[in-house]
Amino acid sequence: MAVVEVTHPLVRHKLGLLRDASTGPALFRQISAEIATLLAYEATADLGLDDRAIDTWAGPLTVGRCDQDAITLVPILRAGLGFLPGVQALLPNAPVSVIGLRRDEQTLQPHAYYQRFVERIAGRTALLIDPMLATGGSALAAIDALKAAGVARVKAIFLVSAPEGLRALEARHPDVAIWTAAIDERLNDHGYILPGLGDAGDRLFNTPA
């Protein structure tokens, strides 16, 4: 499984701001989106281009155009919604599919509560979007659902990843490539990433436990 930890200085700087417990929800959302843009830039480096004939001031020219309809952006609800705008800044016309998964805090297992995929999802490349890869349960469930729907290829971007989650994905979906801003130390007894960011969904949407 290909795992790319993006260590660009801007990513590291912005991630440090997110780790600061004093960073409020508005700034947390802004910086999360900025990092998402930088990660998506790396994750789409192999995006295909179609030739398009255009007229320029100097005459006809053939240019490359991305076929955004060949992919679908897939945020995992709810935290993935806070990460989505940064990816859409690069791919504003890419159709969005959503998967709603809630983690049982006792068993740490995901429970699906909503799913809405774009039409003709079979054959597309899915860019899975979620701030945190902790146990890997939600990502595994989302990837299972996407593949069952006929998605040809899955890529994933995560703000912060835990080694446990990466191992879980590699064991079941070794074909999925991952881009992340950090691979942190480990999970605690409650399934939260250390040092992590805390609960990314609560920090994004200002809903502290």
C-alpha positions as a printed Julia matrix, in Angstrom:
209×3 Matrix{Float64}:
   0.0    0.0     0.0
   1.38   3.39   -0.99
   1.4    5.85    1.92
   2.67   9.38    1.32
   3.34  11.54    4.36
   3.42  15.08    2.99
   6.13  16.9     4.94
   6.16  20.18    3.01
   7.09  23.03    5.4
   3.71  24.73    4.88
   1.88  21.52    5.78
   3.97  21.06    8.92
   3.46  24.69    9.92
  -0.3   24.56    9.44
  -0.6   21.22   11.21
   1.21  22.7    14.19
  -1.44  25.41   14.36
  -4.18  22.76   14.37
  -2.51  20.85   17.19
  -2.64  23.98   19.36
  -5.56  23.52   21.74
  -6.19  27.26   21.71
  -7.04  27.28   17.98
 -10.76  28.03   17.71
 -13.27  26.45   15.32
 -13.2   29.17   12.66
  -9.41  29.05   12.31
  -9.43  25.27   12.65
 -11.8   25.0     9.67
  -9.76  27.45    7.6
  -6.44  25.71    8.21
  -7.94  22.24    7.74
  -9.19  23.31    4.31
  -5.78  24.76    3.43
  -4.04  21.49    4.31
  -6.69  19.55    2.4
  -5.84  21.59   -0.7
  -2.15  20.82   -0.34
  -2.8   17.1     0.18
  -5.23  16.95   -2.75
  -2.64  18.64   -4.95
  -0.26  15.77   -4.22
  -2.92  13.07   -4.51
  -4.02  14.21   -7.97
  -0.55  14.35   -9.53
  -1.46  11.47  -11.86
  -4.85  12.85  -12.89
  -5.44  12.24  -16.57
  -5.74  15.04  -19.11
  -7.84  15.2   -22.25
  -6.78  17.29  -25.24
  -8.97  20.3   -25.88
  -8.74  22.69  -28.83
  -9.1   26.36  -27.88
  -8.65  29.74  -29.52
  -6.0   31.99  -28.03
  -4.94  35.52  -28.89
  -2.22  33.98  -31.08
  -4.44  31.41  -32.76
  -5.6   27.81  -32.16
  -3.93  25.77  -29.42
  -4.39  22.29  -27.96
  -4.4   22.28  -24.16
  -4.9   19.68  -21.43
  -8.17  19.55  -19.46
  -8.87  17.39  -16.41
 -11.95  15.2   -16.7
 -13.4   15.95  -13.26
 -16.43  13.8   -14.03
 -14.15  10.74  -13.96
 -13.75  11.07  -10.2
 -15.98  11.57   -7.19
 -15.08  13.24   -3.91
 -16.25  11.19   -0.93
 -16.23  12.85    2.5
 -17.04  10.63    5.47
 -19.71  12.4     7.5
 -19.52  14.42    9.53
 -15.89  15.45    9.94
 -15.12  14.91    6.28
 -17.4   17.84    5.43
 -14.98  20.18    7.17
 -12.14  18.81    5.05
 -14.07  18.87    1.76
 -13.88  22.6     0.81
 -10.12  22.49    0.48
 -10.33  19.64   -2.02
 -13.15  21.35   -3.9
 -10.92  24.41   -4.29
  -8.89  22.31   -6.74
 -11.72  20.21   -8.19
 -14.79  22.47   -8.05
 -16.76  20.49  -10.64
 -16.06  17.0    -9.31
 -19.3   15.3    -8.16
 -19.58  14.59   -4.45
 -20.73  11.34   -2.87
 -21.2   11.01    0.91
 -21.01   8.22    3.45
 -22.33   8.71    6.98
 -20.59   6.61    9.64
 -20.83   6.97   13.4
 -18.3    5.35   15.71
 -19.57   3.44   18.74
 -17.4    4.82   21.53
 -17.65   1.55   23.47
 -16.73  -0.93   20.72
 -14.96   1.61   18.45
 -16.82   0.02   15.52
 -18.43   2.16   12.78
 -22.18   2.14   12.16
 -23.48   3.37    8.81
 -26.44   5.77    8.93
 -26.43   7.39    5.49
 -25.07   6.82    2.0
 -25.59   8.79   -1.21
 -23.45   8.07   -4.24
 -23.42   9.99   -7.5
 -24.95   8.41  -10.57
 -22.63   6.26  -12.67
 -20.18   5.83   -9.81
 -19.02   2.51  -11.23
 -15.72   3.0   -12.99
 -14.89   6.33  -11.33
 -11.92   7.07   -9.12
 -13.03   7.94   -5.59
 -11.08  10.41   -3.46
 -11.99   9.51    0.11
 -11.79  12.47    2.49
 -11.6   12.31    6.3
  -9.49  14.3     8.75
  -8.53  11.38   11.0
  -7.48   7.79   10.34
  -7.55   6.28   13.82
  -8.57   2.62   14.14
  -9.34   2.55   10.43
 -12.86   1.23   10.98
 -14.69   4.06    9.23
 -12.27   4.13    6.3
 -12.57   0.36    5.86
 -16.37   0.52    5.86
 -16.35   3.4     3.37
 -13.92   1.67    1.02
 -15.94  -1.56    1.22
 -19.06   0.38    0.19
 -17.31   2.17   -2.66
 -15.84  -1.01   -4.09
 -19.19  -2.78   -3.76
 -20.7    0.04   -5.85
 -18.15  -0.59   -8.6
 -15.64   2.19   -7.97
 -12.56   1.45  -10.06
  -9.95   3.04   -7.8
  -9.87   4.57   -4.33
  -7.44   7.17   -3.06
  -7.63   8.61    0.44
  -6.47  11.79    2.12
  -6.28  12.15    5.88
  -5.1   15.02    8.01
  -3.56  12.78   10.67
  -3.11   9.01   10.61
  -2.34   6.43   13.29
  -0.11   3.42   12.56
  -2.94   1.12   13.68
  -5.28   2.53   11.05
  -2.66   2.3     8.32
  -2.02  -1.34    9.17
  -5.74  -2.1     9.07
  -6.11  -0.56    5.61
  -3.04  -2.31    4.28
  -4.35  -5.68    5.47
  -7.73  -5.35    3.73
  -7.23  -2.8     0.95
  -3.55  -2.8    -0.08
  -4.48  -1.22   -3.43
  -5.66   2.03   -1.82
  -3.12   4.87   -1.89
  -3.02   7.29    1.05
  -1.86  10.88    1.47
  -1.6   12.27    4.99
  -0.1   15.3     6.7
   1.25  13.23    9.6
   1.66   9.69   10.86
   1.36  10.05   14.6
   2.62   7.88   17.44
  -0.31   5.61   18.39
  -3.9    5.34   19.63
  -4.88   5.74   23.26
  -7.2    3.34   25.09
 -10.23   5.24   23.74
  -9.16   5.02   20.11
  -7.98   8.63   19.82
  -4.75   9.48   18.01
  -1.77  10.62   20.09
  -0.69  13.39   19.9
  -3.44  13.92   17.29
  -5.82  16.85   17.27
  -8.53  15.74   19.67
 -11.95  15.14   18.14
 -11.63  16.77   14.71
 -15.4   16.82   14.16
 -16.04  18.62   17.43
 -13.29  21.13   16.73
 -14.52  21.75   13.17
 -18.14  22.27   14.15
 -17.68  23.72   17.65
 -19.55  20.9    19.4
 -17.31  20.0    22.36
 -18.22  16.86   24.26
